[in-house]
Amino acid sequence: MSSISDNIKNVRKEIDEIAIKAGRNPDDITLLGVTKTVDIDVIEEAIEQGITEVGENKPQELKRKYEAIGDKVKWHQIGTLQTNKVKYIIDKAYLIHSLDRESLAEEINNRAEKLDISVNCLVQVNVSKEESKHGLDLNEVENFMRTCSEKYGNIKILGLMTMAPLNAKKDEIRDVFRKLKKVSTDISNLNIKNIEMRELSMGMSGDFDIAIEEGATIVRIGTSIFGNRNYENKK
Ligand SMILES: *Cc1c(COP(=O)(O)O)cnc(C)c1O
């Protein structure tokens, strides 16, 4: 059985090799360890082995683990965020990947304003238009950016996030990532105030190679580091 230490080394090595092959600087790609369902002691071990940023998809879990582990890693909220759960993570998440509607922007902004902080967000896009997935349509992204820029001054948008369709062919996955990159470039060229397009969060254990080739700056890796998740035994 491979250890977490080996897994982290192997994934990082793969990321670096793919980046170099694609003519990119490996330092431009953040390995985000996805720790949903992973216990605190195992996360601590991953941190000892070099993981510097972790992603949780449930806000209460992020809060619980943050309270045990603290600031020695950067915490990312990567999963769907209900408006009534913003309070758990507003002052803990370094980056929220799942901003996908105005009501959520409003709630994040209100809470951020009260705390006098600025909150980093990525706008989640549902490129493949799967009904099961959250996120804006590609053609809604520009208007949403303009709205956030005008109305929600305590939100700092740093880029875009997407998930490729499950079980899709490589060509389809590549097409999804390429479309996200294109929108990112287009938005960047508009120079909207408070909107930066420096991060592209795309690619998971099964497709991070394609994502890096297409410009990902954050890859979200769970299974390849921590093994398969067992949802029946763990919460
Ligand atoms: C679980 C999850 C991941 C990681 O998926 P793996 O296939 O285990 O690497 C990435 N992004 C999001 C939003 C997730 O929920």
The ligand as an ORCA input file, in Angstrom:
! r2SCAN-3c Opt
* xyz 0 1
  C     -14.018     15.784     -4.224
  C     -13.699     16.948     -5.052
  C     -12.466     17.032     -5.745
  C     -11.414     15.939     -5.703
  O     -11.777     14.831     -6.467
  P     -10.812     13.563     -6.622
  O     -11.320     12.892     -7.836
  O     -10.942     12.742     -5.391
  O      -9.412     14.067     -6.807
  C     -12.228     18.181     -6.474
  N     -13.135     19.190     -6.544
  C     -14.304     19.148     -5.905
  C     -15.240     20.297     -6.021
  C     -14.623     18.033     -5.143
  O     -15.814     17.994     -4.506
*
